[in-house]
Amino acid sequence: MSEPLTLRLMTRDEVEWLFDSAVEEGWDPGLHDADIHWAVDPEAFVAAEVGGELIGGGAIVRYDRGFGSLGHVTVRPEHREPSLEARLWRACLQLLRGRLDADATVGLDGLSRLRERYVGAGFRFSHRTIRYETVGAAPEAAAPTVVPAAEVPLERLVAYDRRCFPAARDRFLQSWLDTPDSLALALADAETVRGYGIIRRGRTGARVAPLLADDATVAEALLDALLAFAPDEPVLLDMPEPNAWAMSLARRRRMHQVSSRGRLYLGPAPRVAEARIFGDTTFELG
């Protein structure tokens, strides 16, 4: 297809199409993810047109001026060809970089078959994130300090989250904690936050995302409490492979590996507390 590719911001209905297309391609965003990201950053969604027809789109999420995420970039099946997909991907990357400072970092969770494209654009591989599936179940006994996240001052949760994510995401986290069809819990007392996690409904089950904790004991206590939200239902959890505690937890709980993505960065790799990350927030949007 040699016609010019025109880019513009998506409408709210088109954003819904983008999330639906992610499901069709094997991703699994939450039921209300589009609402949250649209409310926090409506300029993060790009529509691609050829000859006035919507042929695809992508997400260019800015968390702050120093960090952004290149999300689900896709072309409708009837227009799908490698050259057009590559043109759209490069255009979305250019637009995202225009939203950030010159020395900012861009992250993405990519498919192994597209590694050559990412590396050719300057991205460097960081690690694999492995998607595991388990089954929801009521815990035998709740940890005494697991409390609803709403009972913990937001600024304390934001501060804990900031250790594990390349940017402060205050507005996003506030919306994420209040997601409909979800449960947000923290392991905390009057003095200290030791971890928090959220489970939310997806299109094919539920997802624990994120799960952040000081150590494996805290992570497992939170996970047990969260799984009570979806008894006997499939639950997905995206674990970064460098966290040996997370990998051990997945093996011990006999979780089933579903798929994996590669985490790559353009620019300096962010410094985060990898050992505290037992579950990422989203594959689709960083």
Residue pairs with C-beta under 8 A, 6 or more apart in sequence:
1 50
1 79
1 81
1 83
1 84
3 50
3 51
4 50
5 48
5 49
5 50
5 84
5 87
5 88
5 91
6 48
6 49
6 50
7 46
7 47
7 48
7 49
7 91
7 92
7 95
8 46
8 47
8 49
9 42
9 43
9 45
9 46
9 47
10 18
10 45
10 46
10 47
10 57
11 47
12 38
14 45
14 47
14 54
14 57
15 34
15 37
15 38
15 45
16 34
17 54
17 57
18 34
18 45
18 57
18 58
18 59
18 72
18 74
19 29
19 33
19 34
19 72
19 284
21 72
21 74
21 76
22 28
22 29
22 72
22 74
22 284
23 29
23 203
23 204
25 74
26 259
27 72
27 283
27 284
28 202
28 203
28 204
28 205
28 207
28 236
29 202
29 203
29 282
29 284
30 179
30 181
30 182
30 200
30 201
30 202
30 207
30 209
31 180
31 181
31 200
31 201
31 202
31 203
32 179
32 180
32 181
32 182
32 200
33 282
33 284
33 285
36 172
36 175
36 176
36 179
37 44
37 45
37 59
37 61
37 172
37 285
38 45
39 175
40 171
40 172
40 175
41 61
41 62
43 62
43 99
44 59
44 60
44 61
44 62
44 71
44 285
45 57
45 58
45 59
45 60
46 57
46 58
46 59
46 60
46 91
46 92
46 95
47 54
47 57
48 54
48 55
48 56
48 57
48 58
48 75
48 88
48 91
49 55
50 79
54 76
55 75
55 76
55 79
55 84
56 73
56 74
56 75
56 76
56 79
56 84
56 85
56 88
57 73
57 74
57 88
58 70
58 71
58 72
58 73
58 74
58 88
58 89
58 92
59 69
59 70
59 71
59 72
59 73
59 92
59 284
59 285
60 68
60 70
60 71
60 92
60 93
60 95
60 96
60 99
61 68
61 69
61 70
61 71
61 96
61 285
61 286
62 68
62 96
62 99
62 100
63 69
63 165
63 166
63 167
63 168
63 169
63 172
63 286
64 167
64 168
65 100
65 101
65 104
66 100
66 101
66 103
66 104
66 105
66 166
66 167
67 100
67 104
67 105
67 106
67 107
67 166
67 167
67 270
68 96
68 97
68 99
68 100
68 104
68 105
68 106
68 107
68 286
69 106
69 107
69 108
69 285
69 286
70 92
70 93
70 96
70 106
70 107
70 108
71 108
71 284
71 285
71 286
72 284
72 285
73 85
73 88
73 89
73 92
74 85
75 81
75 84
75 85
75 88
86 117
89 117
90 121
93 106
93 121
93 266
96 106
97 104
97 106
100 106
103 267
103 268
104 267
105 166
105 265
105 266
105 267
105 268
105 269
105 270
106 123
106 265
106 266
106 267
107 166
107 263
107 264
107 265
107 266
107 270
107 286
108 118
108 123
108 263
108 264
108 286
109 129
109 261
109 262
109 263
109 280
109 283
109 284
109 286
110 118
110 123
110 261
110 262
110 264
111 261
111 262
112 260
112 262
115 125
115 262
118 125
118 262
118 264
119 125
121 266
122 266
123 264
123 265
123 266
124 264
124 265
124 266
124 269
125 262
125 263
125 264
126 262
126 263
126 264
126 265
126 269
127 240
127 241
127 242
127 262
127 263
128 240
128 241
128 260
128 261
128 262
128 263
129 238
129 239
129 240
129 241
129 260
129 261
129 262
129 263
129 280
129 283
130 238
130 239
130 240
130 241
130 247
130 250
130 257
130 259
130 260
131 236
131 237
131 238
131 239
131 257
131 258
131 259
131 260
131 261
131 283
132 236
132 237
132 238
132 239
132 250
132 255
132 256
132 257
132 258
133 205
133 234
133 235
133 236
133 237
133 255
133 256
133 257
133 258
134 227
134 234
134 235
134 237
134 253
134 255
134 256
135 227
135 232
135 233
135 234
135 235
136 206
136 227
136 228
136 229
136 230
136 231
136 232
136 233
136 234
136 235
137 227
137 228
137 231
137 232
138 227
138 228
138 231
139 224
139 225
139 227
139 228
140 224
142 224
142 225
143 187
143 221
143 222
143 224
143 225
145 187
145 188
145 189
145 194
146 185
146 186
146 187
146 221
146 222
146 225
147 185
147 186
147 187
147 188
148 184
148 185
148 186
149 157
149 177
149 184
149 185
149 186
149 196
149 198
150 177
150 184
151 186
152 186
152 188
152 193
152 196
154 170
154 173
154 174
154 177
156 188
156 193
157 173
157 177
157 186
157 193
157 196
158 168
158 169
158 170
158 173
159 193
160 193
160 195
160 196
160 212
161 168
161 169
161 173
161 196
161 210
161 212
162 168
163 272
163 273
163 276
164 210
164 212
164 272
164 273
164 276
164 277
165 272
165 281
166 270
166 272
176 184
176 198
176 281
177 184
177 198
179 198
179 200
181 200
181 201
182 198
182 199
182 200
182 201
182 229
183 198
183 199
183 200
183 226
183 229
184 196
184 197
184 198
185 196
185 197
185 198
185 222
185 225
185 226
186 193
186 195
186 196
186 197
186 222
187 193
187 194
187 195
187 196
187 213
187 218
187 221
187 222
188 194
188 196
194 213
194 214
194 218
195 211
195 212
195 213
195 214
195 218
195 219
195 222
195 276
196 210
196 212
196 222
197 208
197 210
197 211
197 212
197 213
197 219
197 222
197 223
197 226
197 279
198 208
198 209
198 210
198 226
199 206
199 207
199 208
199 209
199 226
199 227
199 229
199 230
199 235
200 206
200 207
200 209
201 230
202 236
204 234
205 230
205 233
205 234
205 235
205 236
206 229
206 230
206 233
206 234
206 235
206 236
207 235
207 236
207 237
207 238
208 223
208 226
208 227
208 235
208 236
208 237
208 279
209 236
209 237
209 238
209 279
209 280
209 281
209 282
210 277
210 279
210 280
210 281
211 219
211 222
211 223
211 226
211 237
211 277
211 278
211 279
212 276
212 277
212 278
212 279
213 219
213 222
213 276
213 278
214 276
215 245
215 275
216 245
216 246
216 248
216 249
216 278
219 245
219 246
219 249
219 278
220 249
223 237
223 249
223 278
227 235
236 258
237 250
237 255
237 278
237 279
238 261
238 279
238 280
238 283
239 246
239 247
239 249
239 250
239 278
239 279
239 280
240 246
240 263
240 274
240 277
240 280
241 247
241 260
242 274
243 274
243 275
243 277
243 278
245 275
245 278
246 277
246 278
246 279
249 278
250 257
261 283
